[in-house]
Amino acid sequence: MFVGEGLAQIGSSFATTEDATPTQVFDAMDKLSTFFGVTRVGNVYTIRHVMPTSDLDPSEIEFAFGLVSAAADDLEQLITGQDLM
């Protein structure tokens, strides 16, 4: 998690560039209808969610962590068929 300038960013890794091509990642995201962003950090694909912190309740952070990690687990399973991350 990263916090700065009024925003909190939550991320969770789900595959490496050895596991999937960018096309496979986007196809998997489309298949799961996920609404999170995806990025690559080095050779690791990561799902990300950003939210404003101005009136953020701690329960909202916990809820967002759950959503992001569940979506990453679903993508990982769809792409690799395994629990690698």
N, C-alpha and C positions, 0 to 999 in steps of 0.2 A: 504494500500500500504506500502511496506517495501522497502527501498533503502539501499544498502550497497555493498562494495567490487565490484563496477562496474556493479551491477545488480539491476534491479527494479522488484519487485514481486507484482502482482495485484491479489487479491482474492475476491471471492463472494460466500457466503453460499447459499445452495439450499435445504438442508434437514437435519433432525436429524437421529440418529440411531434408534429412535422410528418410523420414517417414512419409513425407507428402510434398507434392508440388503446390505452388500457389493455387493452381486451378482446382486441385483436389480439396484444398482447405476451403476455398470459396464455395465449391459445390456442396461440401459437407455443411457449411454454415447455412446455405440456402435450404438444404434438405431439412435441417433442424429448425429453420425459421428463427434463428437466434437474432437478437436485436443488439448485441454487443459489437464493439469494434474488434478488429484483429490486427496485430502487428507482429513483426519479426524482430527479435532482439538477438543479434548474432545468428545462430542457426536454430533458434527456438521460436516456434509460433506461440503467441500469447493472446488470450482473449482479454479485453479491457473494458472497464466501465468507469465513467467519470461522473461525479455528482457534486453539486454546489455544497459548501460547508456552512454557509451563513446561518441556516436554521436547521441544521442536521441533527436528528435525534440519534443516540447510540443504537437504538433498535433498528434504525434504517441502515446503519453500517453493517450490522450483523446480518440483516436480511440480504443486502447486496452481496456480501461475501458468499452467502449460501447460493444465491442465483448464479454468480460468476463461476464458482467452483463446480456447481452441478452442470452448467453449460460446457465448461472445459472437460469435465469427465465424459459427458455425452459425445463431444467432438473427438476426444481421444479414443473412445471405444469404436466410434464409427470409422475413424481413419486408420487406426492401428489394430483394433480388435483386442487390445491389451490395456493394462493399467501400468504405464511406463513412467509417468510424471508424478 
